[in-house]
């Protein structure tokens, strides 16, 4: 009894194993089976065995190599009402068998199956290159539960829990540092080449590597919502989206496939009538035509390159949301930069405070901080930080109202205060005295932004504050690089002419547009598009969202962990490094050149094979090798973008 049971179990496993293979394993298995059956059939035929034996072997080759393509082609025909290359190849193989060339048909199916398997393998490498990002996240985390530290699967972590990350370990989750200090390698997420110092309050990302200090981190996102997980999802979605050139090629393929099949029918009927071909020879020519003219390499030439380029960019911390934006980046003629936080570091500091009308300086700081503490603007934060540095405590402000592009107003200790730029006061009919205008001009010519404070109840000026930001370390170098590419670089800013001119001189910009309210940036982008056609907008992805949407390509800077930036921009630079912008543009240019190479090679192959079909005695196996070889060649050429030097 035991022996039959063992045999039965083994039989079940062997029968079931094929269906439990993944798609890639099944493709290789069927391709290998096709080859073995082809060789066996050819050998039996040459050894003079009974035709039935060789035909059975060829039948296996046809089933293994043809059924997957036939199913795929029929699905496309049934659901999409479209004829594709799969049906053309199966038709050619069946036609070859019909006129007694079963071996050539089997070879066609083997090479077609091998080509498709190699394509799938190449594209699977791209997919695995992105999924490998998830391997950066450790499977377990050390979390504090029930009064002790325990190791748990990272999927079980909850928002608010405390996680311990030891020196040299990878962060298992996104969070905020509670205790400890360390240098963290964030290159897998942001592309930053140097470690970033982390201390209590700093944000950390899953997949990054801790340095020499132990850190206690509070979880801020579940594992499926981490920045790393979002990156993987975004790149996968981008790879599924199609570039314009790819959509055009696919539309062409549908019409062209019908033409190729129709032309095969014309050749079968027309060659005997017009040129005296025998039916057998005419049909063989028609099958040659099906193989030689099929657009496999033409259709795969674009997606193979686009997908590899998107994966390459993602591993550098550059998220491009689809092939269409990659194509657009190769055609940019101008780039508009927001100033604060983009061209500059976004960390302005108070350079000077001028107290007016006999006010007490500490009192002024109290009032300024009370209002500005309610604002998220970088200049407001600079004022609050300066007050904190002086040990100032401030009262609670009431009825605070933000005035976008102008400033803020509210009540502090019974005083109605207006704090903002000159535009705010001009709109309200408040004149700035000559001596204050002179001071303001002097500060602005030094590159400072000047904020004015006014007591509306008493009609008197309280203070003037000079605030300055600094250019990012590589801003001038990046701008020169872009200009060397023939791209005009323009700055958009809400600052006035003098401050904008000062920054423009320091950065080496081609032009600037000053005094812009947030809504004015959209109009500015529209004007730039009228002049340059293809224009990118680079901003922080939050207050610049309308302008990012209006540009040909919207690029969000320093978006690590920023949901709004991830959603609004077409291209997301996870780090704060401006050098990623020319890098992405060079990648786009290289991708376009690769696609052009692939298209030229694919078209040339079709022309040569079709010409040889009619002017030379081209055998079907040679046509098949040329056709499938060109397909594999363009896929491999596109794959080079995965590790290309840019």
Buried (B, 14 or more C-beta within 10 A) or exposed (E): EEEEEEEEEEEEEEEEEEEEEEEEEBBBBBBBBBBBBBBBBBEBBEEEEEEEBBBBBBBBBBBBBBEBBBEBBBEBBEEEEBBBBBBBBBBBBBBBBEBEBBBBBBBBBBBBBBBBBBBBBBBBBBBEBBEEBBEBBBEBBBBEEEEEEEEBEBEEBEEEBBBBBEEEBBBBBBBBBEBBBBBBBBBBBBBBEEBBEBEEEBBBBBBBBBBEBBBBBBBBBBBEBBBBBBBBEBBBEBBEBBBEBBBEBBEEBBEBBEEBBEBBEEBBBBBBEEEEBEEEBBBBBBBBBBBBBBBBBBBBBBBBBBBBBBBBBBBBBBBBBBBBBBBBBBBBBBBBBBBBBBBBBBEBBBBBBBBBEEBEEEBBBBBBBBBBBBBEBBBBBBBBBBBBEEEBEBEEBEEBEBBEBBBBBBBBBEBBBBBBBBBBBEEEEBEBEEEBEEBBEEBBEBBBBBBBBBBEEEEEBBBBBBBBBBBBEEBBBBBEBBBEEEBBBBBBBBBBEBBBBBBBEBBBBBEBBBBBEBEBBBBBBEEBBEEBEBBBBBBBBBBBBBBBBBBBBBBBBBBBBBBBBBBBBBBBBBBBBBBBBBBBBBBBBBBBEBBEBBBEBBBEBBEBBBEBBEEEEBBBBBBBBBBBEBBBBBBEBBBEBBEBEB
